[in-house]
Amino acid sequence: MTAILKVDTIQDTSGNNIINESSDTITIGASGDTIALAGTTVTGITQGITMADQWRLTADLTNPGSADITANLERSDDATSGTIGTGMTESSGIFTFPSTGIYRIQVIGHFYIPSGNDGACEVNTAVSSNSGSSYDVVASAIAGSTAGGQLYGTRPSECFVDVTNASTFRVKFQAGSMAAAILVGNTNVNVTSFSFIRLGDT
């Protein structure tokens, strides 16, 4: 048996509109209401950004050559800093994701070359889908100079990562070709930073 309820407005017991239809526009709730979805996805409607997190390098990394960044990492903790949802988990420079989804990863690398003789210094973003058995470099922030003299440079990189299994995906950051350069860190302000935003479902 098929049942059909034909109404233009559904109200709560106090007479407040819960659902209203007028001129092919459906309004759910009223101004100031909080509308919560019980699930992550409801027939193609998602909750939008459910995770945003930001980390930074807290101390200078001097002439590291090509090596993973494994220490001096902290979540940004200024008085006005904030996160959304469950953030990233970090251990010895290896970051794991709280859930599946499409993630935007941005790196801001601040480089200092004291004498202008490091032609290409890098911060690479490397992603693993097999629990860290192998990594693929997917983005690179690059600076460099051979002109002599001091160089300060801030370079960005970004990538989208489709995390299909939160248990097996990893991301880490690597210094590259830094023979005579400093990747600048600071514990009080974001100078070299790493941002993670979950954009939506995979």
C-alpha positions in Angstrom: 0.0 0.0 0.0 1.3 3.4 -1.0 0.7 6.3 1.4 1.0 10.0 0.3 1.0 12.9 2.6 0.2 16.2 0.8 1.1 19.4 2.7 2.9 22.6 2.1 4.2 23.1 5.7 5.3 20.9 8.5 5.5 22.5 12.0 6.7 21.5 15.4 4.3 21.5 18.4 5.1 25.2 19.0 4.0 26.2 15.6 7.5 26.7 14.2 8.1 25.7 10.6 10.2 22.6 10.1 9.7 22.2 6.4 8.0 24.6 4.0 7.4 24.4 0.3 6.5 27.5 -1.7 6.9 28.2 -5.5 9.1 25.1 -5.9 11.5 26.2 -3.1 11.8 23.9 -0.1 12.9 25.6 3.1 14.1 23.4 6.0 14.1 25.1 9.4 14.3 28.9 10.0 16.9 31.5 10.4 19.1 30.7 13.4 18.3 27.0 13.4 21.0 24.4 13.5 20.3 21.5 11.1 22.2 18.3 11.8 22.5 15.4 9.5 22.7 12.1 11.2 24.9 10.6 8.5 27.8 11.9 6.5 25.9 11.7 3.2 22.1 12.0 2.7 21.1 11.4 -0.9 24.0 13.4 -2.4 24.0 16.1 0.3 27.2 16.2 2.3 28.2 18.1 5.4 30.9 19.9 3.5 34.3 20.4 5.1 34.5 18.1 8.1 38.2 18.3 8.8 40.7 21.2 8.7 44.1 21.0 10.5 47.4 23.0 10.3 50.9 22.2 11.5 54.2 24.0 11.4 57.9 23.6 11.6 59.1 24.9 15.0 62.8 25.1 14.5 65.2 25.7 11.6 66.3 22.8 9.5 69.9 23.7 8.4 71.6 22.1 5.3 69.6 18.8 5.6 70.4 17.6 2.1 67.6 15.3 1.0 65.9 13.9 4.1 62.5 13.3 5.7 61.3 16.0 8.1 60.9 13.9 11.2 61.0 16.3 14.1 60.1 19.8 15.3 56.5 19.6 14.1 53.6 20.9 16.1 49.9 21.7 15.5 49.5 25.5 15.2 48.6 26.6 18.7 48.2 30.4 18.6 45.4 31.8 20.7 43.2 32.3 17.6 44.2 29.0 15.9 41.4 26.5 15.3 40.6 23.1 13.7 37.6 21.4 12.4 36.8 17.8 13.3 39.4 15.2 14.1 42.7 16.4 12.8 45.8 14.6 11.5 47.9 12.3 13.6 51.6 12.7 13.5 54.5 10.4 14.6 58.1 11.0 13.7 57.0 13.1 10.7 54.5 10.6 9.4 51.0 11.9 9.2 47.9 9.7 9.1 44.3 10.7 8.1 41.3 10.5 10.3 39.0 9.3 7.6 38.6 8.6 3.9 37.9 11.5 1.5 39.5 14.0 -0.9 42.1 16.1 1.0 43.8 19.3 0.0 47.4 19.4 1.3 49.2 22.7 1.1 52.8 23.4 2.1 54.3 26.8 2.6 58.1 26.6 2.7 60.2 29.5 3.9 63.8 29.2 2.7 66.9 31.1 3.7 70.0 30.7 1.5 72.8 32.6 3.4 75.2 33.0 0.4 72.9 32.5 -2.7 74.6 29.3 -3.8 71.9 26.6 -3.5 70.3 26.4 -6.9 67.2 24.3 -6.1 66.1 23.6 -2.5 62.8 21.9 -2.0 60.1 20.7 0.4 58.4 17.7 -1.1 55.0 16.2 -0.2 55.2 12.4 -0.4 52.1 10.1 -0.2 51.9 6.4 0.5 48.8 4.2 -0.1 50.4 1.1 1.3 51.1 1.9 5.0 54.5 3.5 4.2 56.0 0.7 2.2 56.5 3.1 -0.7 56.0 6.8 -1.2 55.2 9.0 -4.3 56.2 12.6 -4.4 53.1 14.5 -5.5 54.0 18.2 -4.9 57.1 20.3 -4.4 57.8 23.8 -3.1 61.0 24.9 -4.7 63.4 27.9 -4.2 66.9 28.6 -5.1 69.6 31.0 -6.3 73.1 30.9 -7.7 73.4 34.7 -8.0 75.3 35.2 -4.8 74.3 37.1 -1.7 71.5 36.2 0.7 68.1 35.0 -0.4 64.9 34.7 1.5 62.1 33.0 -0.3 58.6 31.7 0.5 57.3 29.0 -1.8 53.9 27.2 -1.8 52.8 23.8 -3.1 49.5 22.0 -3.0 47.9 18.7 -4.1 44.7 16.8 -3.8 44.9 13.3 -2.4 42.2 10.7 -2.7 42.4 8.8 0.6 40.5 5.6 -0.1 41.6 3.8 3.0 42.5 5.8 6.1 44.3 2.8 7.6 46.9 2.5 4.8 47.4 6.1 3.6 50.3 8.2 4.9 51.9 11.5 4.0 55.2 12.9 4.9 57.3 15.9 4.0 60.9 15.8 2.7 63.7 18.3 2.4 65.3 18.0 -1.0 68.7 19.2 -2.4 69.2 21.5 0.5 73.0 21.6 0.5 73.5 25.2 1.6 70.1 26.4 2.7 67.9 26.6 5.8 64.2 25.7 6.0 63.0 28.2 8.5 60.9 27.2 11.4 59.3 29.1 14.3 57.4 27.8 17.3 55.4 31.1 17.7 54.2 31.8 14.2 53.6 29.9 11.0 56.6 30.3 8.7 57.0 26.9 7.2 53.6 25.3 7.6 51.5 22.2 6.5 47.8 22.5 6.0 45.2 19.7 5.6 41.6 20.2 4.5 39.1 17.4 3.8 37.1 18.7 0.9 34.5 15.9 0.6 33.8 12.2 0.2 36.0 10.0 -2.0 
